[in-house]
Amino acid sequence: YSAGAHDTAVLVTSPLAQGLFSAAVVMSHTWLVQPSAVVTNTMQVAVRYLNCDTASDVVACLRSKTAAQVVAVPGNGASNLAADPSCASIGCRFNLASVDGHVLPKTPRQTVREGNHNKVPMLVGSTAREWTTTYYILGQNIVSDTDYQSILFKTFPTAVANVVYSLYPPSSYTAGYYSAPASAYIIAMGDIYHHCPARNMLNEIGARQTQPLWQYAWAHGPNPPLYAGHMTDFPYIFLTYAPGSLSSSEQTLSNNMSEAWLRFIANHDPWSATLDWPAYQPATYNFRFWETPELLGNNNSVVQARWRHSQCDLLEQNGFDWEVFP
């Protein structure tokens, strides 16, 4: 899940993991890797910040540092990027894999296109409102158009930020629990980080292996501030909710999900006679929409034709290709 799902997606395409697993579950992340310029910049910032840039043996110098010193490097976790201006200009990121020539000789997508990935059944999905959790945990506060543009330009290169703003304008959203600009940001980031890369990953892998794939979207989340945000599906899949906290329909949803995941783990197929879940096909985009029975309408109505696909199409037409992080 999340960072673990990113690691899993990377291992699906790493030659070092060949034959080490029989199936993969990739929940709420994908195989996006770091741009090479960001990798180089991050390395230079880290080496300089740790006072190893003038060392005769840079590697030995880095290995001599304590965990506390490494964590304090700008861009690592929640540390202050302003500690090094070059982090803001090109970016410092430590939370995605990179093409290192060893674990990843090439980008995951390149490896798949060459037919050299680990061909296993996969279960892939995301939540309908992935970014509400990140927005809430980081304490982000977007209340105006200026706030929205500011965070986009801190996240993406200028040209990319302009594209995102044009495709997700605040005027297209209605203020509710979140302001209209905040809603635009939350939806945009969910598409860019999760939904669209997942579609690309499924299509690329599905075209180059016979082992089946299954996709899902978690849509149940009636309560603000998280709604159907990142990790809100956890208690339902892993049965970790507080006793008595779920309604009867939510209990049914949880049972159906946990049983489907267990079937995939045991049999590499989540389908059952009482819960239909057709394998993913690029032509039909079949996937399971997880919601309570009364809100879903028909618990076997699982085909959600091209959910979020029009947005993904527009992003791709404007330069997003889902091989490396924008």
C-alpha positions in Angstrom: 0.0 0.0 0.0 1.2 3.6 -0.8 5.0 3.5 -0.6 4.8 -0.3 -0.3 2.8 -0.4 -3.5 5.4 1.7 -5.2 8.0 -0.7 -4.1 5.9 -3.7 -5.3 5.3 -2.1 -8.7 9.1 -1.5 -9.0 9.8 -5.2 -8.1 7.4 -6.4 -10.7 9.9 -4.8 -13.2 13.2 -5.5 -11.5 15.3 -8.4 -12.8 16.6 -8.9 -9.3 13.2 -10.0 -8.2 12.7 -12.6 -11.0 10.9 -15.7 -9.6 10.7 -14.4 -6.1 6.9 -13.9 -5.9 3.8 -15.4 -7.7 1.4 -12.4 -7.6 1.4 -8.7 -6.7 -1.1 -6.3 -5.1 -0.5 -2.6 -5.8 -2.8 -0.4 -3.7 -2.8 3.4 -4.0 0.5 4.0 -5.8 2.2 3.0 -9.1 5.6 2.7 -10.7 6.4 6.4 -11.4 10.1 7.0 -10.9 12.2 10.1 -10.3 13.3 12.2 -13.3 17.1 11.9 -13.7 17.6 15.7 -13.1 15.9 15.4 -9.7 18.0 12.3 -8.8 21.2 14.2 -9.6 20.1 17.3 -7.8 19.0 15.4 -4.7 22.3 13.6 -4.6 24.3 16.9 -4.8 22.2 18.6 -2.2 22.5 15.6 0.2 26.3 15.3 -0.3 26.8 19.1 0.2 24.4 19.3 3.2 26.2 16.4 5.0 29.6 18.1 4.4 30.9 15.3 2.2 31.3 17.3 -1.1 35.0 17.9 -0.4 35.8 14.5 1.1 38.4 12.4 -0.6 36.0 9.4 -0.2 32.5 10.7 -0.6 30.9 7.2 0.0 32.8 6.6 3.2 31.9 10.1 4.4 28.2 9.5 3.8 28.3 6.2 5.6 29.8 7.8 8.6 26.7 10.0 9.2 24.1 9.2 11.8 20.4 8.5 11.0 19.5 11.8 12.6 21.9 13.7 10.3 20.5 12.0 7.2 16.9 12.7 8.1 17.7 16.4 8.4 18.8 16.6 4.8 16.5 19.2 2.9 13.6 17.5 1.2 13.8 14.3 3.2 10.4 13.7 4.9 9.0 16.9 6.3 12.2 18.9 6.6 12.4 22.5 5.4 13.2 22.7 1.7 14.2 26.3 2.2 17.4 25.0 3.9 18.8 24.7 0.4 17.4 26.9 -2.4 18.4 24.3 -5.1 15.7 22.0 -3.7 13.0 24.5 -4.7 14.5 25.2 -8.1 14.9 21.6 -9.4 13.4 19.6 -6.5 14.6 17.2 -3.9 12.7 14.0 -3.5 13.6 10.9 -1.5 10.3 9.0 -1.7 10.3 7.4 -5.2 12.6 4.9 -6.8 15.1 5.9 -9.5 16.7 4.2 -12.5 20.0 3.1 -10.8 21.3 0.5 -13.3 21.0 -2.2 -10.7 17.6 -2.7 -9.1 16.1 -0.8 -12.1 18.3 -1.0 -15.2 15.6 0.9 -17.1 12.3 2.6 -16.2 9.6 0.1 -15.3 7.6 1.0 -18.4 10.7 0.4 -20.6 11.2 -3.0 -19.0 7.6 -4.0 -19.6 7.6 -2.8 -23.2 10.6 -5.1 -23.8 8.7 -8.0 -22.2 11.3 -8.4 -19.4 9.2 -7.8 -16.4 8.0 -10.4 -13.8 4.8 -11.6 -15.4 2.4 -12.3 -12.5 -1.3 -11.8 -11.7 -1.8 -8.3 -10.3 -4.5 -6.6 -8.3 -4.3 -2.8 -8.7 -6.4 0.1 -7.5 -6.8 3.4 -5.7 -9.3 5.4 -3.7 -11.7 7.9 -5.3 -10.3 10.9 -3.2 -6.7 9.9 -2.7 -5.4 13.3 -1.9 -7.8 14.3 0.9 -5.6 12.3 3.4 -2.4 14.0 2.2 -4.0 17.4 2.3 -5.3 16.8 5.8 -2.1 15.3 7.3 0.2 18.0 5.8 -2.1 20.7 7.1 -2.5 22.2 3.7 -4.8 25.2 3.5 -5.9 26.3 0.1 -8.6 28.9 0.3 -8.0 31.1 -2.7 -7.0 30.9 -6.3 -3.6 32.3 -5.4 -3.0 29.6 -2.8 -3.9 27.0 -5.4 -1.5 28.4 -8.0 1.3 28.8 -5.4 1.2 25.1 -4.4 1.1 23.9 -8.0 4.2 26.0 -8.9 6.0 24.6 -5.8 5.1 21.0 -6.9 5.6 21.1 -10.6 7.8 22.8 -13.2 6.2 26.0 -14.5 4.9 24.6 -17.7 3.4 21.6 -16.0 1.8 23.7 -13.3 0.1 25.8 -15.9 -1.3 22.7 -17.6 -2.7 21.4 -14.3 -4.3 24.7 -13.5 -5.9 24.9 -16.9 -7.3 21.4 -16.8 -8.5 21.7 -13.1 -9.6 25.3 -12.8 -11.3 26.2 -9.4 -14.3 27.6 -11.4 -15.2 24.0 -12.3 -15.6 23.0 -8.6 -18.2 24.0 -6.0 -17.1 24.9 -2.4 -18.3 22.5 0.3 -16.3 21.2 3.1 -13.3 22.2 1.0 -13.0 25.4 -0.9 -13.3 25.2 -4.7 -9.5 25.7 -5.2 -8.8 23.1 -2.6 -11.2 20.6 -4.3 -9.5 21.3 -7.7 -6.1 20.6 -6.2 -7.3 17.4 -4.4 -8.9 16.0 -7.6 -5.9 16.9 -9.8 -3.3 15.3 -7.5 -5.4 12.2 -7.2 -5.5 11.8 -11.0 -1.8 12.7 -11.5 -0.3 10.6 -8.7 -2.8 7.6 -8.7 -5.6 7.1 -11.2 -3.9 7.9 -14.4 -0.6 6.2 -13.7 -2.5 3.1 -12.6 -4.4 3.1 -15.9 -1.2 3.4 -17.8 0.5 0.7 -15.8 -2.4 -1.7 -16.3 -2.6 -1.1 -20.0 1.2 -1.5 -20.5 1.4 -4.7 -18.5 -1.9 -6.1 -19.8 -0.7 -5.8 -23.4 2.4 -7.9 -22.7 1.4 -10.8 -20.5 -1.3 -13.4 -20.3 -1.5 -13.4 -16.6 -4.7 -11.6 -15.5 -5.0 -8.2 -13.9 -7.8 -6.8 -11.7 -8.5 -3.1 -11.0 -10.6 -1.5 -8.3 -11.6 1.9 -7.0 -12.5 2.5 -3.3 -15.4 5.0 -3.3 -16.9 4.7 0.2 -16.2 7.7 2.3 -19.2 9.6 3.5 -17.5 11.7 6.2 -15.2 14.8 5.9 -12.4 15.6 6.0 -11.1 12.4 4.4 -14.1 11.1 2.4 -12.7 8.2 0.3 -9.2 9.3 0.9 -5.8 7.5 1.0 -5.9 4.7 3.5 -9.6 5.0 4.3 -10.1 1.5 2.8 -7.6 -0.1 5.3 -10.0 -0.9 8.1 -12.4 -2.5 5.6 -9.9 -4.7 3.9 -7.9 -5.7 7.0 -10.9 -5.8 9.4 -9.2 -3.4 11.9 -12.3 -1.2 12.4 -13.5 -0.6 16.0 -16.2 -3.1 17.0 -19.7 -1.8 16.4 -18.4 1.2 14.3 -19.8 0.0 11.0 -23.4 -0.1 9.8 -24.7 -3.4 8.5 -24.1 -2.4 4.9 -20.6 -1.3 5.7 -20.0 -4.6 7.4 -21.1 -6.3 4.2 -18.7 -4.1 2.2 -15.9 -5.0 4.5 -16.6 -8.7 4.4 -16.8 -8.7 0.6 -13.5 -6.8 0.3 -11.5 -8.9 2.8 -12.7 -12.1 1.2 -11.9 -10.9 -2.3 -8.3 -10.0 -1.2 -7.9 -13.3 0.5 -9.1 -15.2 -2.6 -6.5 -13.3 -4.7 -3.8 -14.1 -2.2 -4.8 -17.8 -2.1 -5.9 -18.4 -5.7 -4.7 -15.3 -7.6 -8.3 -14.6 -8.5 -10.7 -12.4 -6.4 -13.8 -13.5 -8.2 -16.5 -15.6 -6.5 -20.0 -16.9 -7.3 -21.5 -14.1 -5.2 -19.1 -11.3 -6.1 -18.4 -10.7 -9.7 -15.1 -9.0 -10.6 -14.1 -9.5 -14.2 -10.4 -9.2 -15.1 -9.2 -5.9 -16.5 -9.2 -5.5 -20.2 -7.9 -2.3 -21.9 -10.8 -2.4 -24.3 -13.5 -2.4 -21.6 -11.7 -1.1 -18.5 -13.5 -3.4 -16.2 -13.0 -2.8 -12.6 -14.7 -3.1 -9.2 -16.2 0.0 -7.7 -16.2 -0.6 -3.9 -19.1 1.0 -2.2 -21.9 -0.1 0.1 -24.6 -2.2 -1.6 -27.4 0.5 -1.3 -25.1 3.2 -2.7 -23.7 1.0 -5.5 -27.2 0.0 -6.5 -26.3 -3.5 -7.6 -23.5 -5.3 -5.8 -22.6 -7.1 -9.0 -22.6 -3.9 -11.1 -18.9 -3.6 -11.4 -18.1 -2.2 -14.8 -17.5 1.5 -14.4 -16.9 2.6 -18.0 -13.8 4.8 -18.3 -13.9 6.3 -14.7 -11.5 9.3 -14.7 -10.4 8.4 -18.2 -11.4 11.6 -19.8 -9.3 13.5 -17.3 -6.4 11.1 -17.9 -6.8 11.5 -21.7 -6.5 15.3 -21.4 -3.4 15.1 -19.2 -1.7 12.8 -21.7 -2.6 15.1 -24.5 -0.8 17.8 -22.6 2.4 16.0 -22.1 1.9 13.6 -19.1 3.2 10.1 -20.0 3.4 8.4 -16.5 6.9 7.0 -17.0 8.6 9.5 -14.6 7.1 11.9 -12.1 6.2 15.1 -13.8 
